Amino acid sequence: MSQELILLLITAATLGFVHTLAGPDHYLPFIVISKAKKWSPGKTAWITFLCGLGHVCSSILIGTVGIAFGIAILKVTAFESIRDNVAGWMLFGFGLAYFVYGLQKSWKRRPHVHEHLHDDGEIHKHTHTHEEEHAHVHIRPGEEASITPWILFSIFVFGPCKILIPLLMYPAAEASVHATILVALVFSLATVGTMMTIVMLGTYGFRSVHLPLLERNVEAVAGFSIMLCGAAIQFLGL
């Protein structure tokens, strides 16, 4: 293995770690949705892994096509910029929709007092929420299908790894196909591994927080957090 390839592999691992850590959109949506949807750690890890895999594989596929057909790097990066823009708006739209859904859930959870006058003249008060009132006891937890994981997966497949193709794949392709494969593999492992590590640490940390206000508004908080991630992509270039 040449010194140039070793340096490129180290660069791939470093960039995979740093670009994931610097982009909260790589992990924050999974942490807040896991809390809101009460996903198990195993389900959270599996969904994060699949979304991360889709995230890197889509860019690897586009980079491979560009290299194989001799497409100029400027054209490939321009296409990746379009994908990045689409993914950013998708993430923002999903966050907005989930925020509105969360506000509705928060309103139903709002506790309020009802008074009842008994025959003996005693006034009885009790507190309840509309969510409890409308709950369907015959639906078991986990039985209701959710499209949330599929939405996240779609967003991450559209979202490109902007640095992978111009900084790693095209330079590696000048050496050999073997070098290109190794660079893509190392970058993918670093990216997905960092995503899963941060998500699992954040998930366990978030689960230990039990605040009544947070529990009542957890979906709204999740949606607003995802909106911020989408806005950061669109307006801050993260």
Buried (B, 14 or more C-beta within 10 A) or exposed (E): EEEEBEEBBEBBBEBBBEBBBEBBBBBBBBBBBBBBBEBEEEBBBBBBBBBBBBBBBBBBEBBBEBBEEEBEBEEBBEBBEEBBEBBBBBBBBBBBBBBEBBBEBBBBBEEEEEEEEEEEEEEEEEEEBEBEEEEEEEEEEEEEEEEBBEBBBBBBBBBBBBBBBBBBBBBBBEBEEEBBBBBBBBBBBBBBBBBBBBBBEBBEEBEEEEEEEEEBBBBBBBBBBBBBBBBBBBEEEB
